[in-house]
Amino acid sequence: MKVVLDTNILISGIYWKGASERILNYWVEKRIELIITIEIN
């Protein structure tokens, strides 16, 4: 699965437990693929 994350999800996943942390763990486990995009205005 390809996923685009908001910056808030990245920061929350690093510093707090919960859904954001689980998303980052899925990425580490290669269960999802993070996609980087250009800035959306």
C-alpha positions as CSV (number, residue, x, y, z in Angstrom):
1,M,0.0,0.0,0.0
2,K,1.3,3.5,-0.9
3,V,0.7,6.2,1.7
4,V,1.2,10.0,1.8
5,L,1.5,11.4,5.3
6,D,1.0,14.8,6.7
7,T,3.9,16.3,8.7
8,N,1.8,16.1,11.8
9,I,1.5,12.3,11.5
10,L,5.3,12.0,11.2
11,I,6.0,14.2,14.3
12,S,3.3,12.6,16.4
13,G,4.5,9.1,15.4
14,I,8.0,9.9,16.6
15,Y,7.1,11.5,20.0
16,W,3.8,9.9,21.1
17,K,2.1,6.5,21.2
18,G,-1.0,5.7,19.2
19,A,-2.2,5.5,15.6
20,S,0.6,7.7,14.2
21,E,3.2,5.5,15.9
22,R,1.6,2.4,14.4
23,I,1.7,4.0,10.9
24,L,5.4,4.6,11.2
25,N,6.0,1.1,12.5
26,Y,4.2,-0.2,9.4
27,W,6.7,1.7,7.3
28,V,9.6,0.3,9.2
29,E,8.2,-3.2,8.8
30,K,7.8,-2.4,5.0
31,R,4.1,-3.1,5.2
32,I,3.4,0.3,3.6
33,E,5.4,2.5,1.2
34,L,5.7,6.2,2.0
35,I,5.3,8.5,-1.0
36,I,7.0,11.9,-1.1
37,T,5.2,14.6,-3.1
38,I,5.9,18.3,-3.9
39,E,4.2,20.9,-1.8
40,I,0.5,21.2,-2.3
41,N,-0.8,24.8,-2.4
